[in-house]
């Protein structure tokens, strides 16, 4: 019987080898960006900007201000295994840079179109070069540039059809890109990072640079996460087993649905499953069931103890004495959590009816009356003016309202015009079209809820709690106020009343102040031009359209460039003048429009951003006595600043209750997007546990700053200290 001969072994073509290697190094857009970020950090960049299109499949553009690339190195820049980091294999034992193999750029050229623009220190101009399949196409072309490097990766996996089709959702890929940049921004807080989608004006990740890791976490993950973090440090200095670890871990008060683990070893972003499991075991004994922690750790080991060349994308590393290192870190985490657990505080709930007893009435009579009332789940707040059931009744017991709510509503009704939605008085077809679009996009269900709701109180700095029939809703006051101001600016076009400033404000000075703020936030750099020149250009733009602003929006700017009046969009509400410089900057950009529709909408949006009820720039004063700093022996907040902050926050809370919500009930037409973007969240009861533990459950996580005693106030249940102890550590249930 003839036996079939085995197939012959052949050497693969070089193009096939390169394509296979590219698929290992560049697995998806996020892995390509990770390699580019590491190159920028190796180049000593202090500012890194990223623009992404279609999740990175269409475009990844990264710009840094590092030392750039030499002109003579451009021809071999994208050849495989060309690098400035190592010269011999032994260098891998002590490599300290993030990139070292010279595979990243080469791999990208085999699966994408790569363009590099670079300029080094001392050059008068930069050079731009394009690469394909590891080779430069043509000679580098001189071009205008700034010091640093810009790399554009276009049409990723254009020649790997199966790989490109596997990325079905660009939004998922963009989320991975944002995740990579967020993690590197925390590890490198001295570097300013920004990331945005192509065509968007606002960055999804923005860190200012020259800050601390905790401030970077606050900028990326929000203050709700950063204030629940504990700094952790541990080290070991044995000759055979040494390491140093520092970072932040969440306290016992933090809870999330998924573990956030950010791990850097010698500044490399890596995964370590055994370390993650060991830390989760510690948290399992502290957090409620299904709750997960937040962990950020930066570990430094001797370079000779780490092998960084075990994974194509450097996602994993191998290091000596892994078991003892994990055990030491696990012990340090456990000790920190045990100390933080002592700070947990619970409030015993007293009888709510006692807060509203007439003076002299015995407690027993109130208890007898309450036993004859309808069940709690059948109670409906019918009198919107009654303070009973409002949060403010529990926050400030018996505090009187600053003004009568009925009088305030009467003023708002008088201000409302019978034809306020027609837009005919404006005489502008463009505004009529925009108002018609507002009517078309109105969400009828949300409109019904807002029109027939009762304000209860503020859950945190932004979210307000309202009741509609027997249901509770969390409303984002900032988003709602922006939409209200935008609609009213269009509705009352050409007939807005004016607020005259006591001291006219120079537009030029306001724009310069705004540019200073933008510089602090990392949105302005010296390479953009001088502030004086930019401010003068923007000031001239506003002066050219001064007549338009005065006639349509009651913004009076005199011949000397001073803002004299501002519009009165909603009665009893004046904007926060601390935001006037930023408004002047937005206004200068808004009036630079040739299309009538765009100009009206842009100015109205700028006004809505200015008049919206932002949280004051000063932090909300704590209800506890000021803490004393251990290093400086000074209070955290100056007394005068604290009084000013208290005044601003009190005025804002009063305005939200007595001005914003009455005006919204009469005038606002909520768009459809507000029903899905988190502006309105329904609060639900949970029937799966005993009635006495019937707490609020949210479709999304409620701010943890909402005290337990207020939640109990809303549910009308009374708990003693023993009942609270049964709850262990989590008085909330999330779904």
C-alpha positions in Angstrom: 0.0 0.0 0.0 1.4 3.4 -1.0 1.9 5.7 1.9 1.3 9.5 1.4 4.5 11.4 1.9 4.5 14.0 4.7 4.3 17.7 3.5 7.5 19.5 3.0 8.7 22.2 5.4 9.2 25.5 3.6 10.5 28.8 4.8 7.8 31.4 4.9 8.0 34.5 2.8 9.3 37.6 4.6 6.0 39.4 4.0 4.1 36.6 5.6 6.4 36.6 8.6 6.1 40.3 9.1 2.3 40.1 8.8 2.1 37.4 11.5 4.4 39.3 13.8 2.3 42.5 13.3 -0.8 40.5 14.3 0.8 39.5 17.6 2.1 42.9 18.6 -0.9 45.0 17.3 -3.9 43.0 18.5 -6.4 45.9 18.5 -6.4 49.8 18.4 -5.8 50.0 22.2 -2.6 47.9 21.9 -1.3 50.1 19.1 -2.0 53.2 21.2 -0.2 51.6 24.2 3.0 51.2 22.2 2.8 54.8 20.9 2.2 56.2 24.4 5.2 54.3 25.7 7.3 55.8 22.9 6.1 59.3 23.8 7.0 58.8 27.5 10.4 57.4 26.6 10.9 60.6 24.6 10.5 62.7 27.7 7.1 64.2 26.7 5.2 66.4 29.2 2.1 66.8 27.1 0.5 64.0 25.1 -2.6 64.5 23.0 -4.6 61.7 21.3 -7.3 61.9 18.7 -9.3 58.8 17.7 -11.7 58.1 14.9 -14.0 55.1 14.7 -12.5 53.5 17.8 -9.0 53.8 16.3 -9.7 51.7 13.2 -9.9 54.8 11.0 -7.4 57.0 12.8 -5.1 57.1 15.8 -3.2 60.4 16.1 -0.8 61.0 19.0 1.1 64.2 19.4 3.8 64.8 22.0 6.4 67.4 22.9 9.3 65.0 23.5 12.7 65.2 22.0 11.7 64.1 18.5 13.4 61.9 16.0 16.6 62.7 14.2 16.4 63.3 10.5 19.1 60.8 9.7 17.1 58.1 11.6 13.9 58.5 9.6 14.8 56.0 6.8 15.2 53.1 9.3 12.6 54.2 11.8 10.0 51.6 10.9 12.3 48.7 10.1 12.0 45.7 12.4 14.3 45.5 15.4 15.6 49.0 15.0 15.9 50.8 18.4 17.9 53.3 20.4 17.2 51.5 23.7 19.5 48.5 23.6 22.6 47.3 21.7 23.2 43.8 23.0 21.1 41.0 24.4 22.6 41.6 27.9 20.9 45.0 27.9 17.6 43.3 28.3 18.6 42.5 31.9 18.8 46.1 32.9 16.5 47.9 30.4 14.7 50.9 32.0 12.8 52.2 29.0 9.2 51.2 28.1 10.0 50.3 24.5 13.1 48.4 23.5 12.5 45.8 20.7 11.8 48.1 17.8 8.7 46.1 16.7 5.8 48.5 17.4 6.2 51.0 14.5 7.3 48.3 12.2 4.3 46.1 13.0 1.9 49.0 12.4 3.3 49.7 8.9 2.4 46.1 7.9 -1.3 46.5 8.9 -1.9 50.3 8.6 -0.8 53.5 6.9 1.7 55.3 9.1 2.7 59.0 8.8 5.4 60.5 11.1 5.9 64.3 11.6 8.8 65.2 13.8 11.1 68.1 14.8 14.1 68.1 17.2 15.5 70.8 19.3 17.3 73.5 17.3 15.7 72.7 13.9 14.0 75.5 12.0 11.4 73.1 10.5 10.2 69.6 10.8 10.0 66.6 8.5 7.1 64.3 7.5 7.5 60.8 6.2 5.2 58.0 5.3 5.8 54.3 5.8 4.5 51.0 4.3 5.6 47.5 5.1 8.5 48.6 7.2 10.0 50.9 4.6 9.9 54.7 4.1 8.0 55.8 0.9 10.1 58.5 -0.8 12.2 61.0 1.1 11.2 62.9 4.2 9.4 66.1 3.3 10.1 69.4 5.1 7.0 70.9 6.8 6.0 73.3 9.5 6.1 71.6 12.9 6.8 72.1 16.6 9.3 70.3 18.8 8.2 66.7 19.3 6.6 64.0 17.3 3.2 63.4 15.8 2.3 59.9 14.6 -0.9 59.1 12.6 -2.0 55.5 12.2 -4.7 55.3 9.6 -7.0 52.5 8.3 -5.8 49.9 10.9 -6.0 46.3 9.6 -7.0 47.5 6.1 -5.3 44.4 4.6 -6.4 41.9 7.3 -10.1 41.6 6.5 -10.9 39.0 9.1 -9.3 40.9 11.9 -11.0 44.2 10.9 -14.4 42.6 10.7 -14.0 41.2 14.2 -14.3 44.7 15.6 -18.0 45.2 15.3 -18.5 48.0 17.7 -16.1 51.0 17.5 -17.5 52.3 20.8 -16.1 49.3 22.6 -12.7 49.9 21.0 -12.8 53.5 22.0 -13.6 52.6 25.5 -10.5 50.4 25.6 -8.4 53.3 24.2 -9.7 55.6 26.9 -9.0 52.9 29.5 -5.3 52.7 28.4 -4.8 56.5 28.5 -6.6 56.8 31.9 -4.2 54.2 33.5 -1.1 55.8 32.0 -2.3 59.3 33.2 -2.4 58.0 36.8 1.0 56.4 36.6 2.5 59.6 35.1 0.7 62.5 36.8 3.4 64.9 35.8 2.5 64.5 32.2 -0.7 66.1 30.8 -2.8 63.7 28.8 -5.9 64.3 26.7 -8.0 62.0 24.5 -11.0 62.9 22.4 -12.9 61.6 19.4 -12.2 63.0 16.0 -14.4 66.1 15.5 -15.3 66.5 19.2 -14.4 69.7 21.0 -14.4 68.2 24.5 -11.9 65.6 25.6 -13.1 62.4 27.3 -9.8 62.2 29.3 -8.1 65.4 30.4 -5.4 65.6 33.1 -3.5 68.9 33.7 -0.1 67.4 34.4 2.3 68.5 37.2 0.0 67.0 39.8 -0.2 64.0 42.1 -1.5 60.5 41.4 -4.6 61.1 43.6 -5.5 64.3 41.7 -5.1 62.4 38.4 -7.5 59.7 39.7 -9.9 62.5 40.6 -9.7 63.9 37.1 -10.2 60.5 35.4 -12.5 58.6 37.7 -14.2 61.4 39.5 -14.3 62.8 43.1 -16.6 60.0 44.3 -13.8 57.5 43.8 -10.9 59.6 44.9 -12.3 60.6 48.3 -12.8 56.9 49.2 -9.1 56.0 48.5 -6.4 55.1 51.0 -2.8 55.6 50.3 -0.8 52.4 50.7 3.0 51.8 50.8 5.2 48.8 51.6 8.7 47.7 50.8 11.3 45.0 51.3 15.1 45.5 51.2 16.5 42.0 51.4 19.5 41.4 49.1 17.7 38.6 47.3 14.2 39.8 47.5 13.6 43.6 47.4 10.8 45.7 46.1 8.9 49.0 46.7 5.2 49.4 46.3 3.0 52.5 46.6 -0.5 53.3 45.4 -4.1 53.8 46.5 -6.8 51.3 47.4 -10.4 51.9 48.1 -11.7 51.9 51.7 -14.4 49.8 53.2 -16.9 52.5 52.3 -16.3 52.1 48.5 -18.3 49.6 46.4 -18.5 48.9 42.7 -19.8 46.1 40.5 -16.4 45.3 39.0 -12.9 45.3 40.3 -10.7 48.1 38.9 -7.1 47.0 39.0 -4.4 49.3 37.7 -1.0 47.7 38.1 2.4 49.0 37.0 5.7 47.2 37.4 8.7 49.4 36.7 6.3 51.8 35.0 4.9 49.1 32.7 1.2 48.5 32.6 0.8 44.8 33.2 -1.7 42.2 34.4 -1.0 39.9 37.4 -3.9 37.6 38.0 -2.5 36.0 41.2 -2.0 39.4 42.8 -5.5 40.5 41.8 -7.1 37.4 43.4 -5.1 37.7 46.6 -6.3 41.3 47.1 -9.9 40.4 46.2 -9.8 37.7 48.9 -9.0 40.4 51.5 -11.8 42.7 50.3 -14.3 39.8 50.3 -14.2 39.7 54.1 -14.9 43.5 54.3 -17.2 44.5 51.4 -20.8 43.3 51.0 -21.4 40.5 48.6 -20.9 41.2 44.9 -19.1 44.5 45.8 -15.7 45.1 44.3 -12.7 47.4 45.1 -10.6 49.9 43.3 -6.9 49.2 43.3 -3.9 51.2 41.9 -0.4 50.0 42.6 3.0 50.9 41.3 5.7 48.3 42.0 9.4 48.8 41.5 11.8 45.9 41.3 15.4 45.7 40.5 15.7 45.5 36.7 17.7 42.3 36.9 14.8 40.6 38.7 12.3 41.2 35.9 12.0 39.6 32.5 10.0 42.1 30.3 10.3 40.0 27.1 7.8 37.3 27.8 4.8 38.7 25.9 4.5 40.3 22.4 2.6 43.3 23.8 4.5 43.4 27.1 1.2 42.8 28.8 2.8 40.3 31.2 6.2 40.2 32.9 8.0 37.5 34.8 9.8 38.4 38.0 11.5 36.6 40.8 10.0 35.8 44.2 6.5 36.4 43.0 4.9 34.5 45.9 6.6 36.4 48.6 5.9 39.7 47.0 2.2 38.9 46.7 2.0 37.8 50.3 3.7 41.0 51.5 1.3 43.2 49.5 -1.7 41.2 50.6 -0.7 41.7 54.3 -0.3 45.5 53.7 -3.7 45.8 52.1 -5.3 43.9 55.0 -3.8 46.1 57.6 -4.9 49.3 55.8 -8.4 48.0 55.5 -8.7 47.1 59.1 -7.6 50.6 60.1 -10.1 52.2 57.6 -12.9 50.1 58.9 -12.9 52.0 62.2 -14.0 55.1 60.4 -17.3 53.7 59.2 -20.3 55.6 60.7 -24.0 54.7 61.0 -26.8 56.9 62.1 -29.6 55.5 64.3 -33.0 56.6 63.0 -35.4 58.1 65.6 -39.1 58.4 65.1 -39.8 60.6 62.2 -43.3 61.6 63.4 -41.7 63.3 66.4 -40.1 65.9 64.1 -43.6 67.2 63.3 -45.4 66.9 66.6 -47.2 70.0 67.8 -45.6 71.4 70.9 -46.9 69.8 74.0 -48.5 66.8 72.3 -47.4 63.5 73.9 -45.5 61.0 71.9 -48.0 58.2 72.5 -50.8 60.2 70.8 -48.7 60.5 67.7 -48.0 56.8 67.7 -51.7 56.0 68.0 -52.6 58.3 65.2 -49.9 57.0 62.9 -51.1 53.4 63.5 -54.5 54.4 62.0 -52.9 55.9 58.8 -52.7 54.3 55.4 -49.8 51.9 54.7 -46.5 53.7 53.8 -46.5 52.3 50.3 -49.9 54.0 49.7 -49.0 57.4 50.9 -48.8 60.1 48.2 -47.5 63.6 48.8 -50.4 65.8 47.7 -49.4 69.2 49.0 -46.3 70.4 47.2 -46.0 73.4 49.6 -46.0 71.2 52.7 -42.5 70.8 54.2 -43.4 67.3 55.5 -41.4 64.7 53.7 -38.8 67.0 52.2 -35.1 66.4 52.8 -34.7 69.9 54.0 -36.9 69.2 57.0 -34.4 66.6 58.2 -31.2 68.5 57.1 -32.2 71.7 59.0 -34.9 70.9 61.5 -37.5 73.5 61.4 -35.5 75.9 59.2 -37.7 78.5 57.6 -37.9 79.0 53.8 -36.2 82.1 52.5 -39.2 83.1 50.5 -42.8 82.0 50.1 -43.0 79.4 47.3 -46.4 80.6 46.2 -45.1 84.1 45.6 -42.2 82.8 43.6 -44.3 80.7 41.4 -46.6 83.7 40.8 -43.6 85.7 39.6 -42.6 82.9 37.2 -46.1 82.6 35.8 -46.3 86.3 35.2 -43.1 86.1 33.3 -44.4 83.4 31.1 -45.9 84.7 27.8 -49.0 83.2 26.2 -47.1 82.7 22.9 -43.7 81.8 24.4 -43.2 78.7 22.2 -44.1 80.3 18.9 -41.0 82.3 18.5 -42.9 84.7 16.2 -41.8 87.8 18.1 -38.2 87.1 17.2 -38.9 87.5 13.6 -36.3 84.9 12.7 -37.2 81.8 10.6 -34.0 80.2 11.9 -35.2 80.5 15.5 -38.6 79.2 14.5 -37.0 76.1 13.1 -35.0 75.5 16.2 -38.0 75.9 18.4 -40.0 73.5 16.2 -37.1 71.0 16.6 -37.5 71.5 20.4 -41.2 70.6 20.2 -40.5 67.6 18.0 -37.9 66.2 20.3 -39.9 66.6 23.5 -40.3 63.4 25.6 -43.9 63.3 26.6 -43.4 61.0 29.5 -40.6 63.0 31.1 -42.6 66.2 30.4 -45.5 64.7 32.4 -43.2 63.8 35.3 -41.6 67.2 35.5 -44.9 69.2 35.2 -46.6 67.2 38.0 -43.7 66.5 40.4 -42.9 67.6 43.9 -39.4 68.7 44.8 -38.0 66.8 47.8 -34.4 67.8 48.2 -30.8 67.6 46.9 -29.2 64.1 47.0 -25.8 65.5 46.3 -24.2 68.6 44.6 -25.9 67.9 41.2 -28.7 65.4 41.7 -32.1 66.4 43.1 -34.8 64.0 44.3 -38.4 64.6 43.1 -41.7 62.7 43.5 -44.2 62.0 40.9 -47.3 60.1 42.1 -45.9 57.2 44.1 -42.5 57.2 42.4 -39.2 58.9 43.1 -36.8 60.2 40.5 -33.2 61.6 40.6 -32.8 64.6 38.3 -29.6 66.1 37.1 -30.0 69.8 37.9 -27.0 70.9 35.8 -28.2 69.2 32.6 -31.8 70.3 33.2 -30.8 74.0 33.9 -28.7 74.1 30.7 -31.6 72.9 28.6 -34.0 75.3 30.3 -31.7 78.3 29.7 -31.1 77.3 26.1 -34.8 77.0 25.3 -35.7 80.3 27.1 -32.9 82.2 25.3 -34.5 81.2 22.0 -38.1 81.7 23.1 -37.4 85.2 24.4 -35.1 86.3 21.6 -35.2 90.1 21.0 -37.3 90.6 24.1 -35.0 89.6 26.9 -34.8 92.0 29.9 -31.4 93.2 30.8 -29.3 93.0 34.0 -26.9 96.0 34.2 -23.5 95.3 35.7 -22.5 97.8 38.5 -18.9 97.8 37.0 -18.6 97.2 33.3 -16.2 94.3 32.6 -13.6 94.6 29.8 -14.0 91.8 27.2 -10.3 91.7 26.5 -9.4 91.2 30.2 -12.1 88.5 30.6 -10.7 86.5 27.7 -7.1 86.7 29.0 -8.4 85.4 32.4 -10.2 82.6 30.6 -7.1 81.7 28.7 -5.2 81.5 32.0 -7.8 79.1 33.3 -7.6 77.1 30.0 -3.8 76.9 30.5 -4.1 75.5 34.0 -6.5 72.8 32.6 -4.0 71.9 29.8 -6.3 73.2 27.0 -3.9 76.0 26.0 -0.2 75.8 25.3 2.4 78.4 24.4 2.7 76.9 20.9 -0.9 78.1 20.2 0.3 81.7 20.2 0.5 84.6 22.6 -2.5 85.1 24.9 -2.6 88.8 24.1 -2.8 88.2 20.4 -5.5 85.5 20.8 -7.5 87.7 23.2 -7.3 90.6 20.8 -8.6 88.5 17.9 -11.5 87.2 20.0 -12.3 90.6 21.3 -12.5 92.0 17.8 -14.9 89.2 16.8 -17.3 90.2 19.6 -17.1 93.9 18.9 -18.0 93.2 15.2 -21.2 91.5 16.3 -22.0 93.8 19.2 -25.1 95.2 17.5 -26.4 91.6 16.9 -25.8 90.6 20.6 -27.5 93.8 21.9 -30.6 93.4 19.7 -31.1 89.7 20.0 -29.8 88.7 23.4 -29.6 92.0 25.4 -25.8 91.7 25.8 -24.7 95.3 25.6 -21.0 95.8 24.8 -20.0 99.5 24.5 -17.5 101.0 22.0 -14.6 100.5 24.5 -15.2 96.7 24.6 -16.9 96.6 28.1 -19.8 94.3 28.9 -22.4 96.5 30.4 -25.6 94.3 30.5 -26.4 90.6 30.5 -29.8 89.1 29.7 -32.3 88.0 32.3 -33.3 84.6 31.1 -35.2 83.3 34.1 -36.7 85.6 36.8 -34.9 85.6 40.1 -31.8 84.0 38.7 -28.5 85.6 38.0 -25.5 83.7 36.7 -22.3 82.9 38.7 -20.1 85.8 37.8 -17.0 83.7 38.6 -17.7 82.0 35.2 -18.0 85.3 33.3 -14.4 85.0 31.8 -15.1 81.6 30.4 -18.5 82.9 29.0 -16.6 85.7 27.2 -14.3 83.1 25.6 -17.2 80.9 24.5 -19.1 83.9 23.2 -16.2 85.1 21.0 -16.2 81.6 19.4 -20.0 81.5 19.1 -20.4 84.8 17.1 -17.8 83.7 14.5 -20.5 82.1 12.4 -21.7 83.0 8.9 -24.8 80.8 9.0 -27.7 82.4 10.8 -29.0 79.1 12.3 -25.5 78.2 13.7 -24.9 81.7 15.2 -28.2 81.8 17.1 -27.8 78.2 18.4 -24.1 78.8 19.3 -24.8 82.0 21.3 -27.8 80.3 23.0 -25.6 77.4 24.0 -23.0 79.7 25.4 -25.6 81.5 27.5 -27.0 78.1 28.7 -23.6 77.0 29.8 -23.0 80.4 31.6 -26.5 80.5 33.3 -26.7 76.8 34.2 -26.6 76.0 37.9 -23.0 74.7 38.2 -21.7 73.8 41.6 -19.8 76.8 42.9 -16.0 76.8 42.3 -15.4 76.9 46.1 -15.8 73.4 47.7 -18.9 72.8 49.8 -18.1 73.5 53.5 -18.2 70.4 55.7 -20.8 70.1 58.4 -18.1 68.9 60.7 -15.6 71.2 62.5 -12.6 72.1 60.2 -9.9 69.5 60.4 -6.4 70.6 61.3 -3.5 69.7 59.0 -0.8 67.7 60.7 2.0 69.4 58.8 1.0 73.1 58.9 -1.3 73.2 61.9 -3.7 75.3 59.9 -7.4 74.7 59.3 -8.3 73.3 55.9 -10.3 76.3 54.8 -9.8 79.9 55.8 -12.7 81.3 57.8 -13.6 84.1 55.3 -13.4 81.7 52.4 -15.6 79.2 54.3 -18.3 81.8 54.9 -18.2 82.8 51.2 -18.5 79.2 50.2 -21.3 78.6 52.6 -23.2 81.6 51.2 -22.7 80.5 47.6 -23.8 76.9 48.2 -26.9 78.0 50.2 -27.9 80.5 47.5 -27.5 77.8 44.8 -29.6 75.2 46.8 -32.3 77.8 47.4 -32.3 78.8 43.7 -32.7 75.2 42.6 -35.7 74.6 44.8 -37.5 78.0 44.5 -36.5 79.1 41.0 -35.2 76.3 38.8 -37.9 73.7 39.5 -40.9 76.0 39.4 -39.6 77.4 36.1 -39.0 73.9 34.7 -42.5 72.8 35.6 -43.9 75.7 33.6 -41.4 76.2 30.8 -39.1 73.2 30.1 -39.7 70.8 27.3 -37.3 67.9 28.1 -35.7 66.3 25.0 -35.8 62.6 24.3 -32.1 62.1 25.1 -32.7 63.0 28.7 -34.7 59.8 29.2 -31.6 57.7 28.4 -28.4 59.8 29.2 -28.8 59.6 33.0 -30.4 63.0 33.4 -33.5 61.3 34.9 -33.2 58.1 37.0 -36.1 56.3 38.6 -35.7 55.3 42.3 -37.3 52.0 43.0 -38.3 50.1 46.2 -37.1 46.6 46.8 -39.6 44.0 47.8 -37.2 41.0 48.2 -36.2 41.8 51.8 -38.3 42.4 54.9 -40.4 45.5 55.0 -38.5 47.0 57.8 -35.3 46.9 55.6 -37.1 48.3 52.6 -34.4 50.7 51.3 -34.2 52.5 48.0 -32.7 50.7 45.1 -31.6 52.6 42.0 -31.2 51.5 38.4 -27.8 53.3 38.6 -25.6 53.8 41.7 -26.9 56.5 44.0 -24.2 58.9 45.3 -22.8 57.5 48.5 -22.9 61.0 50.0 -26.6 60.6 50.6 -26.8 59.8 54.3 -28.5 56.7 55.5 -30.8 58.7 57.8 -32.2 60.5 54.8 -32.9 57.3 53.0 -34.7 56.0 56.0 -36.6 59.2 56.2 -37.9 58.7 52.6 -38.9 55.1 53.3 -40.6 56.0 56.7 -39.0 53.0 58.4 -37.6 53.1 61.9 -34.4 51.2 62.8 -32.6 50.8 66.1 -28.8 50.2 66.4 -29.3 46.5 66.5 -31.1 46.5 63.2 -28.3 48.7 61.7 -25.7 46.1 62.8 -27.6 43.5 60.8 -27.0 45.5 57.7 -23.3 44.9 58.1 -21.6 47.6 56.1 -23.7 48.4 53.1 -27.1 50.3 53.6 -27.7 50.3 49.9 -28.6 47.6 47.4 -27.7 48.2 43.8 -29.1 46.7 40.6 
